Amino acid sequence: MAILIDEKLCNGCGLCDVNCPGDLIFMDEGTQKPKVLYPEECWYCGACRMDCPKDCIKIVFPLTSL
């Protein structure tokens, strides 16, 4: 998974959902927390992480095989 969201730190502001250029993050209506629905399509741009006021998002880059 490319995007890791710490739900304990998240305040549910939704900025990651709004600012994701790939439209990969959606707010869960039940928990009011973000969910990554299409992690394999992440561009690793970091927009979600940069805009998070609680610093609860981490970008995990995939290992490449040689």
C-alpha positions as CSV (number, residue, x, y, z in Angstrom):
1,M,0.0,0.0,0.0
2,A,1.3,3.4,-0.9
3,I,-0.7,5.6,1.5
4,L,-0.9,4.8,5.3
5,I,-3.3,6.8,7.4
6,D,-3.2,6.8,11.2
7,E,-6.9,6.9,12.0
8,K,-6.1,7.6,15.7
9,L,-4.4,10.9,14.8
10,C,-6.8,11.8,12.0
11,N,-9.4,14.5,12.7
12,G,-11.6,13.7,9.7
13,C,-11.1,17.1,8.0
14,G,-11.2,15.6,4.5
15,L,-8.4,17.6,3.0
16,C,-6.6,14.5,1.8
17,D,-9.8,13.5,-0.1
18,V,-10.2,16.9,-1.6
19,N,-6.6,17.4,-2.6
20,C,-5.7,13.9,-4.0
21,P,-5.1,14.5,-7.7
22,G,-5.7,10.8,-8.4
23,D,-9.0,10.7,-6.6
24,L,-7.9,7.7,-4.6
25,I,-9.0,8.8,-1.1
26,F,-12.6,8.9,0.0
27,M,-14.2,9.7,3.3
28,D,-16.0,6.8,4.9
29,E,-19.5,8.0,5.8
30,G,-19.7,5.7,8.8
31,T,-16.4,6.6,10.5
32,Q,-15.8,10.0,8.9
33,K,-12.2,9.0,8.3
34,P,-10.4,8.7,5.0
35,K,-10.1,5.4,3.2
36,V,-7.7,4.6,0.3
37,L,-9.8,2.8,-2.3
38,Y,-7.3,2.4,-5.1
39,P,-3.8,2.2,-3.5
40,E,-2.2,0.6,-6.6
41,E,-3.0,3.7,-8.6
42,C,-1.2,6.1,-6.3
43,W,1.3,8.5,-8.0
44,Y,3.3,9.1,-4.8
45,C,2.9,12.8,-5.3
46,G,2.5,13.5,-1.5
47,A,-0.4,16.0,-1.9
48,C,-2.4,14.2,0.8
49,R,0.5,14.1,3.2
50,M,1.5,17.8,2.6
51,D,-2.1,19.0,3.2
52,C,-2.8,17.0,6.4
53,P,-2.9,19.3,9.4
54,K,-2.5,16.4,11.8
55,D,0.5,14.8,10.0
56,C,-1.2,11.4,10.1
57,I,-0.4,10.3,6.5
58,K,2.7,8.5,5.4
59,I,3.7,7.6,1.9
60,V,5.3,4.2,1.5
61,F,7.3,3.8,-1.7
62,P,7.4,0.3,-3.2
63,L,10.6,-1.7,-3.3
64,T,11.9,-2.2,-6.8
65,S,13.4,-5.5,-7.8
66,L,16.7,-5.5,-9.7
